[in-house]
Amino acid sequence: MTQLVKFNMKNSLGLAIASLIMSGVVSTQAVASVDDITAALTSGTVYGDFRLRYEYVDQDNAADTAKGLTLRSRLGYNTGSYEGLSATVEFEDSREVLGQDRFNLPGPAQGPGYVSKGASVIADPETTELDQGYLQYKNDELTVKLGRQVMTLDNHRFVGHVGWRQDRQTFDALTVNYKLSKDLEATYAYIGQRNRIFAELADIDSKDHLINVSYNTGVGKVTAYSYLLEVDNGTDNALDTYGLRFAGSTVIDDDMKALYTAEYAYQEDETVGNTVESEYWLLEGGLEISGITGKLGYEVLGDAEGTKSFETPLATLHKFNGWADMFLNTPDDGLTDMYISFEGKLAGGKWAIAYHDFEADEGSLDLGSELDLSYAKGFGKNYSAGIKYAAYSAGDVLVDTDKVWFWVGAKF
């Protein structure tokens, strides 16, 4: 039987912090009566989240067109709180529907005995698993979570939940968030396992340390971070990233707002037998005028000596560098993405359009361009529907790729 929870606090620092926090919490609480505990456990809320989605992928190569209809279901329960202590348990299931499974799974999700269907990839394997299961302590300043959980930091560029896929990414982790003041807060996380989007087969044991400190100024948020990643596979490896981000907005008048973001990160990669260095840059500016937002951006994932480029393995990668997902792994020569986007509201829903122009960071390689379109709308409090289209035009490498999605959702 597949083990649903595999949380190993293998790092002494993680254990020390967990013990210190939990012992402090327990020492400050009075002994609860059976009635108090029962009330907390039974006064919680049950919730559900369902998404039925059709995905179509057509590529200019030998692979057949991929077509898939999948249903993602989540059911969970949040207990009530007693003196700041609570718990959450949530299960997730992804199923193929009506035999519409004419697609290949990506390599990490294939497993022993996998038989190729000769079609393009749709990264939604069938799976049933524990999506979240954690204990939480929370007061006005401090939030501590221990167990399997969703985790996001800043704009998902370095740490996210990949919620676009049917099996989203979670982490077996200890997280501590402390609000030192109204404007200053710090987050520390130790991750013992990365539960990726390819079902349990591709989960990765790790010894990751994440540190994120942010301060709200009058014109934007300044964030400093260190993400020290290590795959726990018995070898010496490290992917260490240190960065600084500034993002904010300024009201110009009643109908206009200026938007701006600047970010820089430096990365050391020891996973290729020696240490290589690379850099990340982001500059983005925009205007919001009468409900329509336009942005112009330039993002660089730098080349690292022609052998390996800047990587963000814990990110919500679908959100960046085009929805066709052609650059989930950064090319060896690096990647530059010049993009322009617009979004707004129409007929009670939200629309978005974006155009990307891709090039290699080193050399003159043309990496193509992409047009992305989407429209989504909610119906009442519980229902939603949407359509999304990505058209990637190849340059010197890769192949032309078109992807279309239709979905309906329900939450309660």
C-alpha positions in Angstrom: 0.0 0.0 0.0 1.4 3.4 -1.0 2.5 5.4 2.0 0.5 8.6 2.1 2.8 10.5 4.4 6.5 10.4 4.3 7.8 13.2 6.4 11.3 12.9 7.7 12.9 15.7 9.7 16.4 14.6 8.8 18.2 17.8 9.6 19.3 18.6 13.2 18.6 22.3 12.8 15.0 21.6 11.7 14.5 19.2 14.7 15.9 21.8 17.1 13.7 24.6 15.8 10.6 22.4 15.9 11.3 21.2 19.4 12.0 24.7 20.7 8.8 26.2 19.2 6.5 23.3 20.1 7.8 23.1 23.7 7.4 26.8 24.1 3.8 26.6 22.8 2.9 23.7 25.0 4.5 25.3 28.1 2.3 28.4 27.7 -1.0 26.5 27.4 -3.2 25.3 30.2 -4.1 21.7 30.2 -7.2 21.3 28.1 -10.3 19.5 29.3 -11.8 16.7 27.2 -14.7 19.0 26.4 -12.4 21.8 25.1 -10.5 19.4 22.8 -13.7 17.8 21.5 -15.2 21.2 20.8 -12.1 22.3 18.8 -12.1 19.0 16.8 -15.8 19.1 16.0 -16.3 22.8 15.4 -14.2 22.9 12.2 -15.2 23.1 8.6 -15.4 20.6 5.7 -14.5 22.0 2.3 -14.2 20.7 -1.3 -12.7 21.9 -4.5 -13.3 20.3 -7.9 -12.0 21.1 -11.4 -12.9 19.3 -14.6 -10.5 20.2 -17.4 -10.0 19.4 -21.0 -6.5 19.9 -22.4 -5.4 19.8 -26.1 -1.8 19.8 -27.2 -0.6 20.0 -30.9 3.1 20.0 -31.7 5.0 20.2 -35.0 6.8 16.9 -34.4 6.2 13.2 -34.7 4.1 13.0 -31.6 0.3 12.6 -32.0 -2.0 15.4 -30.8 -2.7 15.0 -27.1 -6.2 15.1 -25.7 -7.1 14.7 -22.0 -10.1 15.1 -19.8 -9.3 15.0 -16.1 -11.1 15.7 -12.9 -9.2 17.0 -9.9 -11.0 16.6 -6.5 -10.0 17.9 -3.1 -11.7 17.2 0.2 -10.5 18.6 3.4 -11.3 19.4 7.0 -10.0 22.3 9.2 -10.5 21.8 12.9 -11.5 24.6 15.2 -8.8 26.3 17.3 -7.9 25.8 20.9 -5.5 28.4 22.3 -4.1 28.9 18.8 -3.7 25.2 18.1 -5.5 23.6 15.1 -5.1 20.9 12.4 -5.8 20.5 8.7 -6.2 17.3 6.7 -6.9 17.3 2.9 -7.0 14.6 0.3 -6.5 15.1 -3.4 -7.5 12.8 -6.3 -6.9 13.2 -10.1 -8.7 10.9 -12.6 -9.1 10.5 -16.3 -12.7 10.9 -17.3 -14.7 9.2 -20.1 -11.6 7.5 -21.5 -10.2 10.8 -22.7 -6.6 9.9 -22.0 -4.8 10.2 -25.3 -1.6 11.7 -24.0 1.8 10.8 -22.6 2.9 11.5 -19.1 6.2 13.3 -18.5 9.2 11.1 -17.6 9.1 11.6 -13.8 5.5 10.3 -13.7 5.9 7.2 -15.9 7.2 4.5 -13.6 8.0 0.9 -14.2 6.1 -0.7 -17.1 4.9 2.5 -18.6 3.6 2.2 -22.2 3.9 5.2 -24.4 0.8 6.4 -26.3 2.9 8.2 -28.9 1.3 11.5 -28.1 2.4 14.8 -26.7 2.7 15.3 -22.9 0.0 16.4 -20.5 1.4 16.5 -17.0 -1.7 15.2 -15.1 -1.1 11.7 -13.8 -3.8 9.8 -12.0 -3.2 9.8 -8.3 -4.8 9.8 -4.9 -2.8 11.2 -2.1 -2.7 13.2 1.1 -2.4 16.8 -0.2 -2.1 18.5 3.2 -1.9 17.2 6.7 -0.4 19.6 9.3 -0.6 20.9 12.8 -0.7 24.7 13.3 -0.1 27.1 16.1 -1.1 30.7 15.4 -1.4 34.0 17.4 -1.2 37.6 16.4 2.5 37.6 15.6 3.5 33.9 15.1 2.3 31.2 12.8 4.0 27.7 13.0 3.0 24.8 10.7 4.4 21.3 10.9 3.5 18.6 8.3 2.5 18.4 4.7 1.4 21.8 3.5 1.0 24.3 0.6 3.7 26.9 0.6 4.2 30.0 -1.5 6.7 32.9 -1.2 6.4 36.3 -2.9 5.2 35.9 -6.6 5.8 32.1 -6.8 9.0 32.6 -8.8 11.1 30.6 -6.4 8.6 28.8 -4.2 5.0 28.0 -5.3 2.3 25.4 -5.4 2.0 24.9 -9.2 -1.8 25.0 -8.7 -2.3 25.0 -12.5 -1.6 21.2 -12.7 -4.2 18.8 -11.3 -1.8 17.4 -8.7 -0.4 20.5 -7.1 3.0 20.8 -5.4 3.2 20.6 -1.6 6.0 20.2 0.9 6.6 18.1 4.0 8.0 20.9 6.1 8.3 23.0 9.2 7.4 26.7 8.5 7.7 29.6 10.9 6.3 33.0 10.1 6.8 35.9 12.6 5.4 39.4 12.2 7.9 41.6 14.0 5.8 44.7 13.3 3.0 45.9 11.0 5.5 46.2 8.1 8.3 43.7 8.9 7.9 39.9 8.8 10.2 36.9 8.5 9.6 33.4 7.3 11.8 30.3 7.8 11.0 26.9 6.4 12.8 23.5 6.5 11.6 21.1 3.8 12.2 17.3 4.3 10.3 16.3 1.1 9.2 18.0 -2.1 5.8 16.5 -3.2 5.9 17.4 -6.9 3.2 17.5 -9.6 3.9 14.0 -10.9 2.3 11.9 -8.1 4.2 10.2 -5.4 6.5 8.4 -7.7 8.5 11.6 -8.4 8.6 13.0 -4.8 12.0 14.1 -3.7 13.6 13.7 -0.3 15.4 17.0 0.5 17.2 19.1 3.1 16.1 22.6 2.1 16.3 25.8 4.1 14.3 28.8 3.1 14.7 32.2 4.6 12.5 35.2 3.5 12.4 38.6 5.2 10.2 41.4 3.9 9.6 45.1 4.8 6.7 47.3 3.5 7.8 50.8 2.7 5.5 53.6 1.7 6.0 52.8 -2.0 6.5 49.0 -2.1 7.8 45.8 -0.4 11.5 45.1 -0.1 12.3 41.3 0.3 15.6 39.6 1.0 15.8 35.9 0.7 18.1 32.9 0.9 17.0 29.5 -0.5 19.5 26.8 0.3 18.3 23.6 -1.5 19.8 20.1 -1.3 18.5 16.8 -2.6 18.9 14.1 0.0 20.3 11.4 -2.2 23.6 10.6 -0.4 25.7 12.9 -2.6 27.3 16.3 -2.1 25.0 18.7 -3.9 23.6 22.2 -3.3 21.6 24.9 -5.1 22.0 28.1 -3.1 20.2 31.3 -4.1 20.5 34.7 -2.6 18.3 37.5 -3.8 16.7 40.9 -3.3 13.3 42.0 -4.6 11.4 45.3 -4.7 7.8 45.4 -5.8 5.1 48.1 -5.4 2.7 50.6 -6.8 2.0 54.3 -6.7 -1.4 56.0 -7.2 -1.0 58.8 -9.9 -4.6 59.9 -9.9 -8.1 58.5 -9.4 -8.0 56.4 -12.6 -4.2 55.6 -12.8 -1.7 53.6 -10.9 2.0 53.0 -11.6 3.4 49.4 -11.0 7.0 48.5 -10.7 9.2 45.5 -9.8 12.9 45.0 -9.7 14.7 41.8 -8.6 18.2 40.3 -8.6 19.4 36.9 -7.4 22.8 35.1 -7.4 23.0 31.3 -7.5 25.7 28.8 -6.8 25.1 25.3 -8.2 27.2 22.3 -6.9 25.1 19.6 -8.6 27.3 19.2 -11.6 30.5 18.0 -9.9 31.9 21.5 -9.3 30.5 24.9 -8.4 29.1 27.1 -11.1 27.6 30.5 -10.7 24.7 32.3 -12.4 22.5 35.4 -12.0 18.8 36.3 -12.3 17.4 39.7 -13.2 13.9 41.0 -13.5 12.7 44.5 -14.4 9.0 45.2 -14.8 6.9 48.3 -15.1 3.3 48.9 -15.8 0.2 51.1 -15.6 -3.3 50.4 -14.4 -5.7 52.7 -16.1 -9.5 52.5 -15.6 -9.4 48.9 -14.7 -7.0 47.7 -17.4 -3.5 46.8 -16.4 -0.6 46.8 -18.9 3.0 45.6 -18.1 6.3 45.5 -19.9 9.0 43.2 -18.4 12.4 41.8 -19.0 13.5 38.6 -17.2 16.9 36.9 -17.4 17.8 33.5 -16.2 21.5 33.6 -16.7 23.9 31.2 -18.3 26.4 29.4 -15.9 29.6 28.9 -17.9 27.7 27.1 -20.7 27.0 24.0 -18.6 24.0 24.8 -16.5 21.8 27.9 -16.1 19.8 29.6 -13.4 17.1 27.2 -12.1 14.1 27.6 -9.8 13.0 24.0 -9.1 10.4 24.8 -6.4 8.6 27.5 -8.5 5.2 27.7 -10.0 6.9 27.5 -13.4 3.7 27.6 -15.5 3.2 31.2 -14.4 6.5 32.4 -16.0 8.0 32.3 -19.5 4.8 31.4 -21.3 1.9 29.0 -20.6 3.0 26.5 -23.2 5.7 25.4 -20.7 8.5 25.2 -23.2 11.1 26.4 -20.6 10.4 24.4 -17.5 14.1 23.7 -17.5 16.3 26.7 -18.4 18.3 26.1 -21.6 22.1 25.6 -21.0 22.8 29.0 -22.7 20.3 30.7 -20.3 17.0 32.5 -21.2 15.9 36.1 -21.7 12.2 36.8 -21.8 11.0 40.2 -23.1 7.2 40.3 -22.5 4.2 42.6 -22.6 0.9 41.8 -21.0 -2.6 43.2 -20.6 -5.5 42.2 -18.3 -8.9 43.5 -17.3 -12.5 42.6 -16.7 -15.2 41.9 -19.2 -18.8 40.7 -18.8 -18.2 39.8 -15.2 -15.1 37.8 -15.9 -11.3 38.4 -16.2 -9.3 38.4 -19.5 -5.6 38.4 -20.1 -3.3 38.5 -23.1 0.5 38.3 -23.1 3.3 38.1 -25.7 6.8 36.8 -25.0 10.0 37.0 -27.1 12.7 34.5 -26.1 16.4 34.5 -26.7 19.4 32.8 -25.2 21.3 34.7 -22.5 24.7 33.8 -24.1 25.2 33.6 -27.8 22.7 34.5 -30.6 20.3 31.6 -30.3 16.7 32.5 -31.1 14.4 30.7 -28.7 11.1 31.7 -30.3 8.0 33.6 -29.2 4.6 33.0 -27.7 1.1 34.4 -27.5 -1.1 33.6 -24.5 -4.8 34.4 -24.1 -7.3 33.6 -21.3 -10.8 34.3 -20.0 -12.3 33.1 -16.8 -15.5 33.8 -15.0 -17.2 33.0 -11.7 -20.8 32.0 -11.4 -22.4 32.7 -8.0 -20.3 31.9 -5.0 -19.3 28.4 -5.9 -18.8 27.9 -9.6 -16.3 29.0 -12.3 -15.4 28.3 -15.9 -12.6 29.4 -18.2 -10.7 29.0 -21.5 -7.0 29.4 -22.1 -4.8 29.3 -25.2 -1.0 29.3 -25.7 0.7 29.4 -29.1 4.5 29.0 -29.1 6.4 29.7 -32.3 9.8 28.0 -32.5 13.0 29.7 -33.2 16.3 27.9 -33.8 15.3 25.0 -31.5 12.2 23.3 -30.1 9.0 23.0 -32.1 5.8 25.0 -32.8 3.3 24.1 -30.0 -0.4 25.0 -29.5 -2.2 24.3 -26.3 -5.9 24.9 -25.4 -7.7 24.3 -22.1 -11.4 24.4 -21.1 -12.4 24.0 -17.5 -15.3 24.2 -15.0 -14.9 24.3 -11.3 -16.9 24.1 -8.1 -16.0 24.9 -4.5 -17.9 24.6 -1.2 
